[in-house]
Amino acid sequence: MRAKKAKDVVGIIVGGGPAPGINGVISAATIEAINEGKGVVGIRGGFKSLFNGDRSAAVPLTIDDVSRIHTQGGSILRTSRDYPDRVKERFKILMTTLKQLGIKHLITIGGEGTLFMANWIEKEARGAINVVHVPKTIDNDIPLPGGASTFGYETARHWGVEIVKNIMEDAKTTGRWYFVTTMGRHAGHLALGMGKAAGATITLISEEFEERLSLKKIADILAGSIIKRLSMGRDHGVAVLAEGIAEKFDIEELSQYEQLEKDETGRIRLSEIQLGRVLKNLVKKTLDSLGIKITIVDKNIGYELRAADPIPFDIEYARNLGYGAVRYLLRGGTGSMITFFEGHLRPVPFVEVMDYSTGKVTVRKVDIASETYEVGRKYMIRLEKEDLEGENLKRLAKTVKLRPEEFKNRFGYLVEPAACL
């Protein structure tokens, strides 16, 4: 009797932080692969398991396992950011483990760090393993065709807006200001999207500012926004801050105010920096010196968004991507990121999104010359050039009991061309 030929195995692995829709990708990819006669294994615990050579982390997936998970947040395979010491040396263990598991096709789900790993695996495999990447991040900072969002972003923005709306109502009710910090290490898409949709008083993102940014400048922009609101007869407001602003601060200056922690990859853990608290204290010091007493509350929004149940947009989007990833692999494809553009699934080769001068993935930042940013900027309450002349200047100066020229000398630098890129 002829021995039954072993099925080709499709492996699925999740890296980086959680994002709504991960389970939808896992579900659709598993169902499509099994329907096409392939075996499917999920790697629990992300790349950490592979670096450790832990073959027990590979669990078979069936249609029954995944048929109802697409509406759930989180990841049934969990995830991790761990990169070991001597990563190049241990990468050999990772590759050996993949081969021992019999994985012929690999689907990676993650952000720019996971995309980097997918590219590395694909190159080292030299045809032995076909690799496709599904771009996932609530930061929305992976360059996709046509400016399409990464899956997870729309859900994170949706729930972020709901939280900010509630905070705005609390601010109005209590006569307070809130400084709300949200995720976005390299780009301010999430902060800007939340601030625009909720109608926050002011939103600040790192793309606005020069590389060596002082804490004083950001604090003065916020103080100026509060003063302007007071001059309009409003004693409350909400500022949305992208955490990536902290990456532009001088580390020595920032460390005077905050205990800086690092993540598993050695990067400063921006989500642990109490940016709102640091700025609150600086702003209160400035306002106190001007005779203004106001309550400011700082709040971080980030972890609440990452594992939320996906909204229908991301449920549908993630299922499209999971199906498309398997279809691409089984047609012989490898070395690409799967995207969805103008109603069609489209693979984007890794070479098109890698910056080989740095060895990293190209980051999509907010284009502050775009109308998208312009609209957000137009509806913010913050000091503008026209505020530092005529009746506007007199009204602002009167609010803080300064002479107009004194107010202009104190805050005028904020609206000079050098203040922003």
VEXTOR-130246 format. One record per residue: residue number from 1; residue in three letters; x, y, z of N, C-alpha, C in turn. Coordinates in steps of 0.2 Angstrom, whole numbers, plus 5000, padded with zeros to 4 digits. Layout:
NUM:ala:X:Y:Z:X:Y:Z:X:Y:Z
...
END
This chain:
1:met:5004:4994:5000:5000:5000:5000:5004:5006:5000
2:arg:5003:5011:4996:5007:5017:4995:5005:5022:5001
3:ala:5011:5024:5004:5010:5029:5010:5007:5035:5008
4:lys:5003:5038:5012:4999:5044:5011:5004:5050:5011
5:lys:5004:5054:5006:5008:5060:5006:5006:5065:5011
6:ala:5011:5067:5015:5010:5072:5020:5008:5079:5017
7:lys:5003:5082:5021:5001:5088:5018:5006:5094:5019
8:asp:5006:5098:5014:5010:5105:5015:5007:5108:5021
9:val:5012:5111:5025:5009:5115:5031:5010:5122:5031
10:val:5005:5126:5032:5005:5133:5033:5005:5135:5040
11:gly:5010:5139:5042:5012:5141:5048:5009:5149:5049
12:ile:5006:5150:5055:5004:5157:5056:5007:5159:5063
13:ile:5010:5165:5062:5013:5168:5068:5012:5175:5069
14:val:5011:5178:5075:5009:5185:5077:5015:5188:5080
15:gly:5017:5194:5078:5022:5198:5082:5020:5205:5084
16:gly:5024:5208:5088:5022:5215:5090:5016:5215:5095
17:gly:5014:5221:5095:5008:5223:5100:5001:5220:5097
18:pro:4996:5219:5101:4990:5217:5099:4987:5222:5094
19:ala:4982:5220:5090:4978:5225:5086:4972:5222:5084
20:pro:4966:5225:5085:4960:5222:5083:4959:5219:5076
21:gly:4957:5213:5075:4957:5210:5069:4962:5204:5068
22:ile:4967:5203:5072:4971:5198:5072:4968:5191:5071
23:asn:4963:5190:5075:4959:5183:5075:4955:5183:5068
24:gly:4953:5188:5065:4950:5187:5059:4955:5185:5054
25:val:4961:5187:5054:4966:5185:5049:4968:5177:5050
26:ile:4968:5176:5057:4970:5169:5058:4964:5164:5056
27:ser:4958:5166:5057:4952:5162:5055:4952:5161:5048
28:ala:4952:5167:5044:4951:5166:5037:4957:5162:5034
29:ala:4963:5163:5036:4968:5160:5033:4968:5152:5035
30:thr:4966:5151:5041:4966:5144:5042:4960:5140:5038
31:ile:4954:5143:5038:4949:5140:5034:4951:5139:5027
32:glu:4954:5144:5024:4955:5144:5017:4961:5139:5015
33:ala:4966:5138:5020:4971:5134:5019:4969:5126:5019
34:ile:4964:5125:5024:4962:5118:5025:4957:5117:5019
35:asn:4953:5121:5017:4949:5120:5011:4953:5118:5005
36:glu:4959:5121:5005:4963:5119:4999:4968:5113:5001
37:gly:4966:5110:5006:4970:5103:5007:4976:5104:5011
38:lys:4978:5109:5014:4984:5110:5018:4983:5109:5025
39:gly:4988:5108:5029:4988:5108:5036:4990:5115:5039
40:val:4987:5116:5045:4989:5123:5047:4991:5122:5055
41:val:4996:5126:5056:4999:5126:5063:4999:5133:5065
42:gly:4997:5135:5071:4998:5142:5074:5004:5141:5079
43:ile:5009:5146:5079:5014:5147:5083:5012:5151:5089
44:arg:5011:5148:5095:5010:5152:5101:5016:5156:5103
45:gly:5014:5162:5105:5019:5166:5109:5024:5170:5104
46:gly:5022:5170:5098:5027:5174:5093:5033:5171:5092
47:phe:5038:5176:5090:5045:5173:5088:5049:5171:5093
48:lys:5047:5173:5099:5051:5171:5105:5051:5163:5106
49:ser:5045:5160:5104:5045:5153:5104:5050:5149:5099
50:leu:5050:5153:5093:5055:5150:5088:5062:5151:5090
51:phe:5064:5157:5093:5070:5158:5095:5073:5153:5100
52:asn:5068:5151:5104:5069:5146:5109:5069:5139:5107
53:gly:5068:5138:5101:5067:5131:5098:5062:5127:5101
54:asp:5056:5130:5103:5051:5127:5106:5046:5124:5101
55:arg:5046:5118:5099:5042:5115:5094:5035:5114:5097
56:ser:5034:5114:5104:5028:5113:5107:5023:5119:5106
57:ala:5026:5124:5104:5022:5130:5104:5018:5130:5097
58:ala:5020:5125:5093:5016:5125:5087:5010:5120:5088
59:val:5004:5123:5087:4998:5119:5088:4994:5119:5082
60:pro:4991:5113:5080:4987:5112:5074:4981:5116:5075
61:leu:4978:5119:5070:4972:5123:5070:4967:5120:5065
62:thr:4961:5119:5067:4956:5116:5063:4950:5122:5062
63:ile:4946:5120:5057:4940:5125:5056:4936:5126:5062
64:asp:4935:5121:5066:4931:5122:5072:4934:5127:5077
65:asp:4941:5126:5077:4945:5131:5082:4944:5138:5080
66:val:4943:5140:5074:4943:5147:5072:4937:5150:5069
67:ser:4932:5146:5068:4926:5148:5064:4922:5154:5067
68:arg:4923:5155:5074:4919:5160:5077:4924:5165:5081
69:ile:4930:5165:5079:4935:5170:5082:4935:5177:5079
70:his:4933:5177:5073:4934:5183:5069:4931:5190:5072
71:thr:4926:5189:5077:4923:5195:5080:4927:5197:5086
72:gln:4932:5193:5088:4935:5194:5095:4941:5198:5094
73:gly:4943:5202:5100:4949:5205:5100:4954:5201:5102
74:gly:4960:5203:5103:4966:5199:5105:4969:5195:5100
75:ser:4972:5189:5102:4975:5184:5098:4975:5178:5101
76:ile:4972:5173:5098:4972:5166:5101:4979:5163:5101
77:leu:4983:5166:5097:4990:5163:5097:4995:5167:5101
78:arg:4992:5172:5104:4996:5177:5108:5001:5181:5104
79:thr:5005:5184:5107:5010:5188:5103:5016:5190:5108
80:ser:5022:5192:5105:5027:5194:5109:5032:5199:5105
81:arg:5036:5203:5109:5041:5207:5105:5048:5205:5107
82:asp:5048:5199:5110:5055:5197:5112:5060:5196:5107
83:tyr:5066:5199:5107:5071:5197:5103:5077:5195:5107
84:pro:5080:5190:5107:5085:5187:5111:5092:5191:5110
85:asp:5096:5190:5115:5103:5192:5115:5106:5188:5109
86:arg:5111:5190:5106:5114:5187:5100:5109:5184:5095
87:val:5105:5189:5093:5099:5188:5089:5102:5184:5082
88:lys:5107:5186:5079:5109:5183:5073:5111:5175:5074
89:glu:5114:5174:5080:5116:5167:5081:5110:5163:5083
90:arg:5105:5166:5086:5099:5162:5088:5094:5162:5082
91:phe:5095:5166:5077:5091:5166:5071:5091:5159:5068
92:lys:5097:5156:5068:5098:5149:5066:5093:5144:5069
93:ile:5092:5145:5076:5088:5140:5079:5081:5141:5077
94:leu:5079:5148:5075:5072:5149:5073:5071:5146:5066
95:met:5076:5146:5062:5075:5143:5055:5075:5136:5055
96:thr:5079:5133:5060:5079:5126:5061:5072:5123:5063
97:thr:5069:5127:5068:5063:5125:5071:5058:5125:5066
98:leu:5057:5130:5062:5052:5131:5056:5053:5125:5052
99:lys:5059:5123:5050:5060:5117:5046:5058:5110:5049
100:gln:5059:5110:5055:5058:5104:5059:5050:5103:5060
101:leu:5047:5109:5060:5039:5109:5060:5036:5107:5053
102:gly:5040:5107:5048:5038:5105:5041:5034:5111:5038
103:ile:5035:5117:5040:5032:5123:5038:5034:5125:5031
104:lys:5030:5124:5026:5032:5126:5019:5029:5133:5017
105:his:5024:5135:5021:5021:5142:5019:5021:5145:5026
106:leu:5023:5152:5026:5022:5155:5033:5019:5162:5032
107:ile:5014:5163:5036:5010:5169:5037:5012:5173:5043
108:thr:5015:5179:5042:5017:5183:5048:5012:5189:5049
109:ile:5010:5190:5055:5005:5195:5056:5008:5200:5061
110:gly:5009:5206:5059:5012:5211:5063:5014:5218:5060
111:gly:5017:5222:5064:5019:5228:5062:5026:5228:5058
112:glu:5030:5234:5059:5036:5235:5055:5041:5230:5058
113:gly:5041:5228:5064:5046:5224:5067:5045:5217:5065
114:thr:5039:5215:5064:5037:5208:5062:5038:5208:5054
115:leu:5037:5213:5050:5039:5213:5043:5046:5212:5042
116:phe:5050:5216:5046:5057:5215:5046:5059:5207:5047
117:met:5056:5204:5052:5058:5197:5053:5055:5193:5047
118:ala:5050:5194:5044:5047:5191:5038:5052:5191:5032
119:asn:5054:5197:5031:5059:5198:5026:5066:5194:5027
120:trp:5068:5194:5033:5074:5190:5035:5073:5183:5034
121:ile:5067:5180:5036:5066:5173:5036:5066:5171:5028
122:glu:5062:5175:5024:5061:5174:5017:5068:5173:5014
123:lys:5072:5178:5015:5079:5178:5012:5083:5172:5014
124:glu:5083:5170:5021:5087:5164:5023:5084:5158:5021
125:ala:5078:5157:5020:5074:5151:5018:5076:5149:5011
126:arg:5078:5154:5006:5080:5153:5000:5076:5148:4996
127:gly:5069:5149:4996:5064:5145:4993:5062:5139:4996
128:ala:5064:5138:5002:5062:5132:5006:5055:5134:5009
129:ile:5054:5140:5011:5048:5142:5014:5046:5149:5011
130:asn:5040:5148:5009:5037:5154:5006:5034:5159:5011
131:val:5035:5165:5011:5033:5169:5016:5029:5175:5014
132:val:5023:5176:5017:5019:5182:5016:5018:5186:5023
133:his:5017:5192:5022:5016:5196:5028:5009:5200:5028
134:val:5006:5200:5034:4999:5204:5034:5001:5210:5039
135:pro:5000:5216:5036:5002:5222:5040:4997:5223:5045
136:lys:4999:5224:5051:4994:5225:5057:4998:5230:5062
137:thr:4994:5236:5063:4996:5240:5068:4991:5246:5069
138:ile:4990:5247:5076:4985:5253:5077:4988:5259:5075
139:asp:4995:5259:5075:4999:5266:5073:4998:5268:5066
140:asn:4996:5263:5062:4995:5265:5055:5001:5267:5051
141:asp:5007:5265:5053:5013:5268:5050:5016:5264:5045
142:ile:5013:5259:5042:5016:5255:5037:5013:5257:5030
143:pro:5018:5259:5025:5016:5262:5019:5012:5257:5015
144:leu:5005:5258:5014:5001:5254:5010:4998:5257:5004
145:pro:4997:5254:4999:4995:5257:4992:4989:5262:4994
146:gly:4989:5268:4991:4983:5272:4991:4982:5275:4998
147:gly:4986:5274:5002:4985:5277:5009:4981:5273:5013
148:ala:4979:5267:5011:4975:5262:5015:4977:5261:5022
149:ser:4973:5261:5027:4975:5260:5034:4977:5253:5035
150:thr:4981:5252:5040:4983:5245:5042:4977:5242:5046
151:phe:4976:5236:5046:4970:5233:5050:4971:5234:5057
152:gly:4966:5236:5061:4967:5237:5068:4966:5245:5069
153:tyr:4969:5249:5065:4969:5256:5066:4962:5259:5067
154:glu:4957:5257:5062:4950:5260:5062:4947:5258:5069
155:thr:4948:5252:5071:4944:5250:5077:4947:5254:5083
156:ala:4954:5255:5083:4957:5258:5089:4955:5266:5089
157:arg:4955:5269:5083:4952:5276:5082:4945:5276:5085
158:his:4941:5271:5083:4934:5271:5085:4933:5272:5092
159:trp:4936:5267:5096:4936:5267:5103:4939:5272:5106
160:gly:4945:5275:5103:4948:5280:5106:4944:5287:5106
161:val:4940:5287:5100:4936:5293:5100:4930:5293:5105
162:glu:4927:5287:5106:4922:5286:5111:4925:5288:5118
163:ile:4931:5286:5120:4934:5288:5126:4935:5296:5126
164:val:4938:5299:5121:4939:5306:5121:4933:5310:5121
165:lys:4928:5308:5118:4921:5311:5118:4919:5311:5126
166:asn:4919:5306:5129:4917:5306:5136:4921:5310:5140
167:ile:4928:5310:5139:4932:5315:5143:4931:5322:5141
168:met:4929:5324:5135:4927:5331:5133:4921:5333:5137
169:glu:4916:5328:5138:4910:5330:5142:4912:5331:5149
170:asp:4916:5327:5152:4918:5328:5159:4922:5334:5160
171:ala:4926:5336:5155:4930:5342:5155:4925:5348:5155
172:lys:4920:5348:5151:4915:5353:5151:4911:5354:5157
173:thr:4909:5348:5160:4905:5348:5166:4909:5350:5172
174:thr:4915:5349:5173:4919:5350:5179:4924:5356:5178
175:gly:4924:5359:5172:4929:5365:5171:4936:5363:5171
176:arg:4938:5358:5168:4945:5355:5169:4948:5355:5162
177:trp:4954:5354:5162:4958:5352:5155:4960:5345:5156
178:tyr:4960:5341:5151:4963:5334:5151:4969:5334:5146
179:phe:4974:5331:5147:4980:5329:5143:4980:5322:5142
180:val:4978:5320:5136:4977:5313:5134:4982:5311:5129
181:thr:4986:5306:5132:4992:5303:5127:4990:5297:5124
182:thr:4991:5296:5118:4989:5289:5115:4995:5287:5111
183:met:4995:5280:5108:5000:5277:5105:5002:5280:5098
184:gly:5008:5278:5096:5010:5281:5090:5018:5283:5091
185:arg:5022:5277:5091:5029:5278:5092:5032:5282:5086
186:his:5031:5280:5080:5034:5284:5074:5030:5288:5071
187:ala:5023:5288:5072:5019:5292:5068:5013:5294:5072
188:gly:5010:5300:5070:5004:5302:5074:4997:5301:5071
189:his:4996:5296:5067:4990:5295:5063:4984:5294:5068
190:leu:4986:5290:5074:4980:5288:5078:4978:5294:5082
191:ala:4983:5298:5085:4982:5304:5089:4978:5309:5084
192:leu:4980:5310:5078:4977:5315:5074:4970:5312:5072
193:gly:4969:5306:5071:4962:5303:5069:4958:5304:5075
194:met:4960:5302:5081:4956:5303:5087:4954:5310:5088
195:gly:4959:5315:5088:4958:5322:5089:4953:5325:5084
196:lys:4954:5323:5078:4949:5326:5073:4942:5324:5073
197:ala:4941:5317:5074:4935:5314:5074:4931:5316:5081
198:ala:4934:5317:5086:4931:5318:5093:4930:5326:5093
199:gly:4934:5330:5089:4934:5337:5090:4937:5340:5096
200:ala:4943:5336:5098:4947:5339:5104:4949:5346:5102
201:thr:4951:5349:5108:4953:5356:5107:4960:5357:5103
202:ile:4964:5352:5105:4971:5353:5101:4974:5346:5101
203:thr:4977:5344:5096:4981:5338:5095:4988:5339:5093
204:leu:4993:5336:5096:5000:5337:5095:5003:5331:5092
205:ile:5006:5331:5087:5010:5325:5084:5017:5326:5083
206:ser:5021:5321:5083:5028:5323:5082:5030:5325:5076
207:glu:5026:5324:5070:5028:5326:5064:5029:5334:5063
208:glu:5025:5337:5067:5025:5344:5067:5032:5348:5069
209:phe:5036:5344:5073:5041:5347:5076:5048:5345:5074
210:glu:5053:5349:5075:5060:5348:5073:5063:5342:5078
211:glu:5068:5340:5076:5071:5333:5079:5073:5334:5086
212:arg:5076:5340:5088:5078:5341:5095:5073:5346:5098
213:leu:5068:5343:5101:5062:5347:5103:5063:5347:5111
214:ser:5061:5354:5113:5062:5355:5121:5055:5354:5124
215:leu:5055:5351:5130:5049:5350:5133:5045:5357:5134
216:lys:5049:5362:5135:5046:5369:5136:5042:5371:5130
217:lys:5044:5370:5124:5040:5372:5118:5033:5368:5118
218:ile:5033:5362:5120:5027:5358:5120:5022:5361:5125
219:ala:5025:5362:5131:5021:5365:5137:5019:5372:5135
220:asp:5023:5376:5132:5020:5382:5130:5015:5382:5125
221:ile:5015:5378:5120:5010:5377:5116:5003:5375:5119
222:leu:5003:5371:5124:4998:5369:5128:4995:5374:5132
223:ala:5000:5378:5135:4998:5384:5140:4995:5389:5135
224:gly:4997:5390:5129:4994:5395:5125:4987:5393:5123
225:ser:4986:5387:5122:4979:5384:5120:4974:5386:5126
226:ile:4977:5384:5132:4972:5385:5138:4971:5393:5138
227:ile:4976:5397:5138:4975:5404:5138:4970:5407:5133
228:lys:4971:5404:5127:4966:5406:5121:4959:5404:5123
229:arg:4958:5398:5125:4951:5396:5127:4949:5401:5132
230:leu:4953:5402:5137:4950:5407:5143:4948:5413:5140
231:ser:4952:5416:5135:4950:5422:5132:4944:5422:5128
232:met:4942:5416:5127:4935:5415:5123:4930:5414:5128
233:gly:4931:5414:5134:4926:5412:5139:4925:5405:5141
234:arg:4930:5401:5139:4929:5393:5140:4935:5391:5145
235:asp:4933:5388:5150:4938:5386:5155:4940:5379:5155
236:his:4938:5375:5149:4940:5368:5149:4942:5366:5142
237:gly:4945:5360:5141:4947:5358:5135:4951:5351:5136
238:val:4952:5348:5130:4956:5342:5129:4961:5342:5124
239:ala:4967:5340:5126:4973:5340:5122:4974:5333:5121
240:val:4975:5330:5114:4977:5324:5113:4984:5324:5110
241:leu:4989:5320:5113:4996:5320:5112:4998:5313:5110
242:ala:5002:5313:5104:5005:5307:5102:5011:5305:5106
243:glu:5012:5299:5108:5017:5297:5112:5024:5298:5109
244:gly:5024:5298:5102:5030:5299:5098:5033:5305:5099
245:ile:5030:5310:5102:5033:5317:5103:5039:5316:5108
246:ala:5038:5311:5113:5043:5310:5118:5050:5308:5115
247:glu:5049:5305:5109:5055:5302:5106:5060:5308:5103
248:lys:5057:5314:5102:5060:5319:5100:5063:5324:5105
249:phe:5061:5322:5111:5064:5326:5117:5071:5324:5118
250:asp:5075:5328:5121:5082:5327:5123:5081:5322:5129
251:ile:5085:5316:5128:5084:5311:5133:5086:5313:5140
252:glu:5091:5317:5140:5094:5319:5147:5089:5324:5150
253:glu:5086:5328:5146:5081:5333:5149:5075:5329:5151
254:leu:5072:5324:5147:5066:5320:5149:5068:5316:5155
255:ser:5074:5313:5156:5075:5309:5162:5075:5313:5168
256:gln:5075:5319:5168:5075:5323:5174:5068:5323:5177
257:tyr:5063:5321:5172:5056:5321:5175:5053:5314:5175
258:glu:5056:5309:5171:5053:5303:5171:5058:5297:5171
259:gln:5056:5292:5174:5060:5286:5175:5059:5282:5168
260:leu:5064:5281:5164:5064:5279:5157:5065:5271:5157
261:glu:5060:5267:5155:5060:5260:5154:5061:5258:5147
262:lys:5064:5252:5146:5065:5250:5139:5061:5243:5138
263:asp:5059:5242:5132:5056:5236:5131:5060:5230:5129
264:glu:5058:5225:5127:5062:5219:5125:5067:5220:5120
265:thr:5065:5225:5115:5070:5226:5110:5075:5231:5111
266:gly:5075:5234:5117:5080:5239:5119:5077:5246:5118
267:arg:5071:5247:5115:5069:5254:5114:5066:5257:5120
268:ile:5066:5263:5121:5063:5266:5127:5055:5265:5126
269:arg:5052:5263:5131:5045:5261:5131:5041:5268:5132
270:leu:5039:5270:5126:5036:5277:5126:5029:5276:5130
271:ser:5026:5271:5129:5019:5270:5132:5019:5271:5140
272:glu:5025:5269:5143:5026:5270:5150:5028:5277:5152
273:ile:5030:5281:5148:5032:5288:5149:5025:5292:5151
274:gln:5025:5295:5157:5019:5299:5158:5019:5306:5155
275:leu:5019:5306:5148:5020:5312:5145:5015:5317:5147
276:gly:5009:5315:5148:5004:5320:5150:5005:5323:5157
277:arg:5008:5319:5162:5009:5321:5168:5015:5326:5168
278:val:5020:5324:5164:5026:5329:5164:5024:5335:5161
279:leu:5020:5335:5156:5018:5342:5153:5013:5345:5157
280:lys:5009:5342:5161:5004:5345:5165:5008:5349:5171
281:asn:5013:5346:5173:5017:5350:5179:5020:5356:5176
282:leu:5023:5355:5170:5026:5361:5167:5021:5366:5165
283:val:5015:5364:5162:5010:5369:5160:5008:5373:5167
284:lys:5006:5369:5172:5003:5372:5178:5008:5377:5181
285:lys:5015:5375:5181:5020:5380:5183:5020:5387:5179
286:thr:5019:5386:5173:5018:5392:5168:5012:5396:5170
287:leu:5006:5393:5170:5000:5396:5172:5000:5399:5179
288:asp:5003:5396:5184:5003:5398:5190:5007:5405:5190
289:ser:5012:5405:5187:5016:5411:5186:5012:5417:5183
290:leu:5007:5415:5179:5003:5420:5176:4997:5422:5180
291:gly:4996:5419:5186:4990:5420:5190:4984:5416:5188
292:ile:4985:5411:5184:4979:5407:5182:4979:5400:5186
293:lys:4974:5399:5189:4973:5392:5192:4968:5388:5189
294:ile:4970:5382:5186:4966:5378:5183:4968:5371:5184
295:thr:4963:5366:5184:4964:5359:5185:4966:5356:5179
296:ile:4971:5352:5179:4973:5348:5173:4974:5341:5175
297:val:4971:5336:5171:4971:5329:5173:4975:5326:5167
298:asp:4979:5321:5168:4983:5318:5163:4980:5311:5162
299:lys:4980:5308:5156:4977:5301:5155:4981:5298:5149
300:asn:4982:5292:5150:4985:5288:5144:4979:5283:5141
301:ile:4979:5284:5135:4974:5279:5131:4978:5275:5126
302:gly:4979:5269:5127:4983:5264:5122:4981:5257:5123
303:tyr:4983:5254:5129:4981:5247:5130:4974:5246:5129
304:glu:4970:5251:5131:4962:5250:5130:4960:5248:5123
305:leu:4964:5250:5118:4962:5250:5111:4965:5244:5108
306:arg:4970:5241:5110:4974:5236:5106:4971:5230:5105
307:ala:4967:5227:5111:4964:5221:5111:4956:5221:5110
308:ala:4954:5227:5108:4946:5228:5108:4943:5223:5103
309:asp:4937:5222:5103:4934:5218:5098:4934:5223:5092
310:pro:4935:5220:5086:4936:5224:5080:4929:5226:5078
311:ile:4928:5233:5075:4922:5235:5072:4921:5231:5065
312:pro:4915:5232:5062:4914:5228:5056:4919:5229:5051
313:phe:4922:5236:5050:4927:5237:5045:4933:5233:5046
314:asp:4935:5232:5052:4941:5228:5053:4940:5221:5052
315:ile:4934:5219:5054:4932:5211:5054:4932:5209:5046
316:glu:4929:5213:5042:4929:5212:5035:4936:5212:5032
317:tyr:4940:5218:5034:4946:5219:5031:4951:5213:5033
318:ala:4951:5211:5039:4955:5206:5041:4954:5199:5038
319:arg:4948:5198:5037:4946:5191:5033:4948:5192:5026
320:asn:4947:5197:5023:4950:5198:5016:4958:5197:5016
321:leu:4961:5199:5021:4968:5199:5021:4970:5191:5022
322:gly:4967:5188:5027:4969:5181:5028:4968:5177:5022
323:tyr:4962:5178:5019:4961:5174:5013:4966:5175:5008
324:gly:4967:5182:5007:4972:5184:5002:4979:5181:5003
325:ala:4981:5181:5009:4988:5178:5011:4989:5171:5009
326:val:4983:5167:5010:4984:5160:5008:4984:5159:5001
327:arg:4979:5163:4997:4979:5162:4990:4985:5164:4987
328:tyr:4989:5169:4989:4995:5171:4987:5000:5166:4988
329:leu:5001:5163:4994:5006:5158:4995:5005:5152:4991
330:leu:4998:5150:4990:4997:5143:4987:4997:5144:4979
331:arg:4998:5150:4977:4999:5152:4970:5007:5152:4968
332:gly:5011:5151:4974:5018:5151:4973:5021:5158:4975
333:gly:5017:5162:4978:5020:5169:4980:5024:5168:4986
334:thr:5029:5173:4986:5033:5174:4992:5036:5181:4992
335:gly:5038:5183:4998:5042:5189:4999:5038:5195:4998
336:ser:5032:5195:5000:5027:5201:4999:5023:5202:5005
337:met:5021:5208:5006:5015:5210:5010:5009:5210:5007
338:ile:5004:5207:5010:4997:5207:5006:4993:5213:5008
339:thr:4990:5216:5003:4986:5222:5005:4980:5222:5001
340:phe:4975:5226:5002:4969:5227:4999:4968:5234:4996
341:phe:4967:5234:4990:4967:5241:4987:4962:5241:4981
342:glu:4958:5246:4982:4952:5247:4976:4949:5241:4975
343:gly:4947:5237:4980:4943:5231:4980:4947:5225:4978
344:his:4953:5225:4977:4957:5219:4975:4963:5218:4980
345:leu:4964:5212:4981:4970:5210:4985:4976:5211:4981
346:arg:4981:5214:4984:4987:5216:4980:4993:5215:4984
347:pro:4998:5210:4982:5004:5209:4985:5009:5215:4984
348:val:5013:5217:4989:5018:5222:4989:5024:5219:4991
349:pro:5029:5218:4986:5035:5215:4988:5039:5219:4994
350:phe:5042:5214:4998:5046:5217:5003:5051:5223:5001
351:val:5054:5222:4995:5059:5227:4993:5056:5234:4992
352:glu:5050:5234:4991:5047:5241:4990:5045:5244:4997
353:val:5045:5241:5002:5044:5244:5009:5050:5244:5014
354:met:5056:5241:5011:5062:5241:5015:5066:5247:5014
355:asp:5069:5250:5019:5074:5255:5017:5081:5252:5019
356:tyr:5084:5250:5013:5090:5246:5014:5096:5250:5016
357:ser:5095:5257:5017:5101:5261:5020:5101:5260:5027
358:thr:5095:5259:5030:5095:5258:5037:5093:5250:5039
359:gly:5091:5246:5034:5089:5240:5036:5082:5239:5039
360:lys:5079:5244:5039:5072:5244:5043:5067:5245:5038
361:val:5060:5245:5040:5055:5246:5036:5053:5253:5035
362:thr:5052:5256:5029:5050:5263:5029:5044:5264:5033
363:val:5044:5270:5036:5038:5272:5041:5034:5277:5037
364:arg:5027:5276:5037:5023:5281:5034:5021:5286:5040
365:lys:5023:5292:5039:5022:5297:5044:5016:5301:5042
366:val:5013:5305:5046:5008:5310:5044:5011:5315:5040
367:asp:5008:5317:5034:5010:5322:5030:5007:5328:5032
368:ile:5011:5333:5035:5009:5339:5038:5007:5344:5032
369:ala:5009:5342:5026:5008:5347:5020:5001:5345:5017
370:ser:4998:5339:5019:4992:5337:5016:4986:5340:5019
371:glu:4980:5340:5015:4974:5343:5017:4971:5339:5023
372:thr:4973:5333:5024:4970:5329:5029:4973:5332:5036
373:tyr:4979:5334:5036:4982:5337:5042:4979:5344:5042
374:glu:4979:5348:5037:4976:5355:5037:4970:5355:5040
375:val:4965:5351:5038:4958:5351:5041:4959:5350:5049
376:gly:4963:5345:5051:4963:5344:5058:4966:5350:5062
377:arg:4971:5353:5058:4974:5359:5061:4970:5365:5062
378:lys:4965:5366:5056:4961:5372:5056:4956:5372:5062
379:tyr:4954:5366:5064:4949:5366:5069:4952:5366:5077
380:met:4958:5366:5077:4961:5367:5084:4961:5374:5087
381:ile:4961:5374:5093:4962:5380:5097:4969:5381:5099
382:arg:4973:5385:5096:4980:5385:5098:4982:5392:5096
383:leu:4988:5395:5098:4990:5401:5096:4992:5401:5089
384:glu:4990:5406:5085:4991:5407:5078:4995:5414:5077
385:lys:4998:5415:5072:5001:5421:5070:4997:5427:5071
386:glu:4990:5427:5069:4986:5432:5069:4984:5434:5077
387:asp:4985:5429:5081:4983:5430:5088:4988:5435:5091
388:leu:4994:5436:5088:4999:5440:5091:4999:5447:5088
389:glu:4994:5450:5086:4993:5456:5084:4986:5459:5085
390:gly:4985:5466:5085:4979:5469:5086:4975:5467:5092
391:glu:4968:5467:5091:4964:5465:5096:4964:5458:5099
392:asn:4966:5454:5095:4967:5447:5098:4973:5447:5103
393:leu:4978:5450:5101:4984:5451:5106:4982:5454:5113
394:lys:4978:5459:5112:4976:5463:5118:4971:5459:5122
395:arg:4967:5455:5119:4963:5450:5123:4967:5445:5127
396:leu:4971:5442:5123:4975:5437:5126:4980:5439:5132
397:ala:4983:5445:5131:4987:5448:5136:4983:5450:5142
398:lys:4977:5453:5141:4972:5454:5147:4971:5448:5151
399:thr:4970:5442:5147:4968:5436:5151:4973:5434:5156
400:val:4979:5436:5155:4985:5434:5159:4988:5440:5163
401:lys:4985:5446:5162:4987:5452:5165:4994:5454:5163
402:leu:4995:5453:5157:5002:5456:5154:5000:5461:5149
403:arg:5006:5465:5148:5005:5470:5143:5006:5466:5136
404:pro:5003:5469:5131:5003:5465:5124:5010:5463:5122
405:glu:5015:5468:5123:5022:5466:5121:5025:5461:5125
406:glu:5023:5461:5132:5025:5456:5136:5023:5449:5134
407:phe:5016:5448:5132:5013:5442:5130:5017:5440:5124
408:lys:5018:5444:5119:5021:5443:5113:5028:5440:5114
409:asn:5032:5443:5118:5039:5441:5120:5039:5434:5123
410:arg:5034:5433:5127:5034:5426:5130:5032:5421:5126
411:phe:5027:5422:5121:5024:5416:5117:5025:5417:5110
412:gly:5028:5422:5108:5028:5424:5100:5032:5419:5097
413:tyr:5037:5416:5100:5042:5411:5096:5038:5405:5094
414:leu:5032:5403:5097:5028:5397:5095:5025:5398:5088
415:val:5024:5404:5086:5021:5404:5079:5026:5407:5074
416:glu:5032:5407:5075:5037:5408:5070:5038:5402:5066
417:pro:5041:5403:5060:5042:5398:5055:5046:5392:5058
418:ala:5051:5394:5062:5055:5389:5065:5052:5384:5070
419:ala:5046:5386:5072:5043:5382:5077:5041:5376:5075
420:cys:5039:5375:5068:5037:5369:5065:5041:5368:5059
421:leu:5041:5361:5057:5044:5360:5050:5040:5362:5045
END
